[in-house]
Amino acid sequence: MYSTSVYFYIPRETIVMMSGNSIRRYQTVYAKTLKLHKGVDNRLQFQLINQDQKPINVTGKELSFRIISDDGTKLLFSKMLTNVVALNGIVQLDTIDTDLIDIKSQHCHYSIEISDTTTDFAVFVDHNSGARGGLQIVDSVMPNFTPSNLINVPNHQLPTPTGPAVTYYSSIFSAREGFNVTAQIYFDNYSGTMQVQGSTVADVDWYEIGNVTTYIEQMDCATVNITGFHPYMRVKFVSTGGDATQIYTR
């Protein structure tokens, strides 16, 4: 029998203001990379200290928190910090799950600005008096969203009511890591067969995957689950009427 320890705590980061009576310069040396987790609420605390490493009283002051893209060109998020113990310089960032829903998981930066209604100062959150610290937005608690890939069906001849069946193929698509791919195929009054094919070399030596499926005047989309690792895949259509318009895979 064994046990696993888990922890719940509020991360607190010490940040520095260029104030105080010390004749020495004090600065952050080892700044942690902070993390915000998508899909849940987050809470981070910061404590402001001066050059004497003493807490700064932030009573009556406003502190704003910003998330900036890694290349420094976009403001991704901003929010005012809440005073927790103002006398000791402890402030807090609270985010809810919807705050980060439109921000992709990425490495970025954060900055904090302090204002006393007349002046605005940068707070040093990184080494060498840096005003930008490291921050990661991560998919850790909840699974990350996997977007679908649009697979085109190249232009092709359509069958005529009295003519023979027409054979055509979708564009080639590759499997993601893993052994399961789902394909959603959209039809427009389609009659004929559909067969998924695979290959280990692009565009040659195709083999059949699964069974042939027959449709008669199919208007709705159809879903196909492809099991097994196939480096390259395509969908073969043998049509006597209608059309296959597009495919989404993931």
Buried (B, 14 or more C-beta within 10 A) or exposed (E): EEEEEEEEEEEEBBBBBBBBEEEEEBBBEEBBEBBBBBBEEBEBBBBBBBBEEBBBEBEEBBBBBBBBBEEEEEEBBEEEBBBBBBEBBBBBBEBEBEBBEEBEBEEBBBBBBBEEEEEEBBBBBBEEEBBBBBBBBBEBEEEEEEEEBEBEBEEBEEBEEEEEEBBBBBEBBEBEEEEEBEBBBBBEEBBBBBBBBBBEEEEEEBEEBBEEBEBEEBEEEBEBEBEEEBEBBBBBBBBBBBBBEBBBBE
